[in-house]
Amino acid sequence: MQRADQALQGRAAGVMVVNTDGSPGGNTTIRIRGSNSINGNNSALIVIDGLQGGDFKSLNPNDIESIEVLKDASATAIYGSQGANGVILVTTKKGRTGPPVLIIISVLAHSNCERNWIS
């Protein structure tokens, strides 16, 4: 998974992840309840760690602990009219107590090219 919005694609019933520019890795729109408004915004409300209006582009997929999709009106009622098109709740991983841990991943490559001259 390269992007966080790709995690939702094809995983939840009724959730449409649409690439709006047609280019790979381009802008996406996430719709949960289809198109509800002719003039308004039909995108779902994204809530990242309790903060409304987050953007999936700013998230590293490896930092995501869980993603929940709220579709029905009773679940989205706490977000008012902003949650009318559905709500996506993202919880990121938290730090742990204890001594710091440093993980280093290293790759070493060596290539030896010999010159073979044809005389």
Number of C-alpha atoms within 10 A of each C-alpha: 8 10 15 20 19 15 14 18 14 11 10 12 11 12 19 19 18 15 14 10 10 10 8 7 12 11 13 18 13 22 21 25 17 15 12 14 9 7 6 8 12 19 23 24 25 22 20 19 12 11 10 15 12 17 13 17 14 9 16 12 17 12 12 15 11 10 16 13 19 18 20 15 13 8 13 20 14 10 14 9 11 18 21 20 24 28 25 22 20 22 16 17 12 9 7 8 6 6 6 8 7 6 6 6 5 5 5 4 4 5 5 5 6 6 6 6 5 4 3
